Amino acid sequence: MSLPTRQIGGHKAAINNPRISEEAKERSRQAISELESQSETQETRQGYEEDKDDVRVNAGYKATLKNPNVSEEAKEHARDVLEERGAK
């Protein structure tokens, strides 16, 4: 993750922290708004979302391989897909 994305995460944590003053929470809200409008942040998030989706799909197929309640045919399909994706 890039620096702006990490900064946004820190500000979101501050907003949800009951020990942080309302004034500080408002500054964090403003900072998030500014950071989210930056093109670098938007590009980073888009790439991250695409990668995350691939990871989740691959994890689902890998889980299929270990599930004793799944047919051999389904497991073979999962193996084929993972091989095609280079995720084995």
N, C-alpha and C positions, 0 to 999 in steps of 0.2 A: 504494500500500500504506500501511497505517496504521502508526503508531509501534510498537504492540506486535508487529506482524508483522515489522518491521525488527529489533526487539530480539531476537526469537526467532532470526532469521537470524544475528545477531551471536553469540549464545550457541552456536548450532550450529557456527559456524565455530571458536569457541574450543575446543569439545569435540573437534573433529577436528584441531586444531593440535598437532603433537608437541612444541612448545616451551612449551606451557601446562602448569602443574603439575596433578596429580590433584586437589588441593584446589580450584583454580580451576575445573576441569572439573565437579566436583561442585556447586559454587555455580551454574554455568551450567545444569546439569541441573535443579536446584531452581527456578531462575528461569524456565526454559522451562515447567516444570510449572505454576507459578503463572500465567504469562502465558497459557498455553493454556486455563486454566480460566475466564478472564475472558470474559464474554458479548460484549464488544466485539471481542475477537480472533476468536471463533467466527463472529460475523456478518460480519466483514471477510473472513475466509477463504472463507466460503460464497459471498459475492458475487464474490470474485476467481475462485473455481473456475468459477462459472457464466459469467463474462466470458471466462475463458481458454478454455473449451470452445467458445464462439461464435467466438472468434478462430481456433482451430485448424480448425474446420469451414470457415470462410470461406477460410482459407489453402489447405485441400485443394481446394476448388472453383476457386480462382484458379490453383493448380498444374495442375489439369485443363486449363484454358484454354491453358496454355503448353506442354503435353506433346504432342509431335508424334505419339506413338503412340496417342493417344486419338481415337476416332471423332468426326465432326462432330456426330452426334446427342448424344453425351455432353457435348460442349462446349456445345451449345445448352442442354441441361439445366442445366449449371453456370451459364451466363449467367442463365437464368431464376431459379434459386435465389438467386444473388447479388443480382439485381435485387429480388426479393421481400424479401430481408433488408436491403436498403438498403446493401449492402456494396461496391458497385462504385466 
